[in-house]
Amino acid sequence: DTGVSQNPRHKITKRGQNVTFRCDPISEHNRLYWYRQTLGQGPEFLTYFQNEAQLEKSRLLSDRFSAERPKGSFSTLEIQRTEQGDSAMYLCASSLVGTARNEQFFGPGTRLTVL
Amino acid sequence: AQSVAQPEDQVNVAEGNPLTVKCTYSVSGNPYLFWYVQYPNRGLQFLLKYITGDNLVKGSYGFEAEFNKSQTSFHLKKPSALVSDSALYFCAVSVNAGNMLTFGGGTRLMVKP
C-alpha cells in the first residue's frame, strides 16, 4: 500500500491555459474521487469513478473540466481555459467499495495557481 | 441534499486536557460519518468512521467520536490532548459506502503546552 499519489504537486499557469493533473490511486481500489479545496474551506466533491466508468459529476464541474480514468487505474483531470477562480487545491482519493475498509484515502493534492 | 456543520472555526485546549470538536449533519436516510485530519501541506488523513453499531467509535491516535442520532451529531473527542494533535479537522457525511463525501468547513485545533 503505497498510498494515493498526485502529480504535479504544484502548478502555476496563466489565465486561459489548459492544465492536466494526474492521480494514481491505491492499487486495486475500484473507486476514485476528485475534490477541490479552496483556502479555509472543506473539500468539495467534483466527480468519481467506479473502475473506468464516471458515475457522478457535481454541478461544480463546468464544461471546462473533464476527468477520465481510461483503464480503471490512474485518472486525469483537465481544466481548459483556466480562470483565476480555478485556483485551489485539487484532491484525489480512492476507496475499495465492497469491503469493510471502504473509507476514502486521500492523496497530497495538486495546488493550482492561475495568474 | 446532505450537509455538515462544524460550528467552531477554532478550538483551543491545553495539553493534557480533554478535547471536543463538534459536528452536526443533515442527510436523508442513514448517515455514514467520517472524521479526517489535515496537517499543513499534506492531504487528508482518515481518523475514524461510523457506519452502524456502537455509537462510540474509536479511531487512530487515541481519538474517538460519539454518534447521536437524535441530535444528528458526531462529535470528535480525545481524553488527553497532545501538542502534536494541532491540525485542521474535517467532519464528513455520505449516504452510502463509496459515495461522495460532503465535508464541513473544518475546525482548527490548537493545543498549547
Chai-1 contact restraints between the chains, C-beta under 6 A:
chainA,res_idxA,chainB,res_idxB,connection_type,confidence,min_distance_angstrom,max_distance_angstrom,comment,restraint_id
A,R31,B,G98,contact,1.0,0.0,6.0,A-B,restraint_1
A,G42,B,F90,contact,1.0,0.0,6.0,A-B,restraint_2
A,G42,B,F103,contact,1.0,0.0,6.0,A-B,restraint_3
A,G42,B,G104,contact,1.0,0.0,6.0,A-B,restraint_4
A,G42,B,G105,contact,1.0,0.0,6.0,A-B,restraint_5
A,G42,B,G106,contact,1.0,0.0,6.0,A-B,restraint_6
A,P43,B,F103,contact,1.0,0.0,6.0,A-B,restraint_7
A,F45,B,M100,contact,1.0,0.0,6.0,A-B,restraint_8
A,S95,B,G98,contact,1.0,0.0,6.0,A-B,restraint_9
A,V97,B,A97,contact,1.0,0.0,6.0,A-B,restraint_10
A,V97,B,G98,contact,1.0,0.0,6.0,A-B,restraint_11
A,N102,B,A97,contact,1.0,0.0,6.0,A-B,restraint_12
A,N102,B,G98,contact,1.0,0.0,6.0,A-B,restraint_13
A,E103,B,F46,contact,1.0,0.0,6.0,A-B,restraint_14
A,E103,B,K49,contact,1.0,0.0,6.0,A-B,restraint_15
A,F106,B,G43,contact,1.0,0.0,6.0,A-B,restraint_16
A,F106,B,L44,contact,1.0,0.0,6.0,A-B,restraint_17
A,G107,B,G43,contact,1.0,0.0,6.0,A-B,restraint_18
A,P108,B,G43,contact,1.0,0.0,6.0,A-B,restraint_19
A,G109,B,G43,contact,1.0,0.0,6.0,A-B,restraint_20
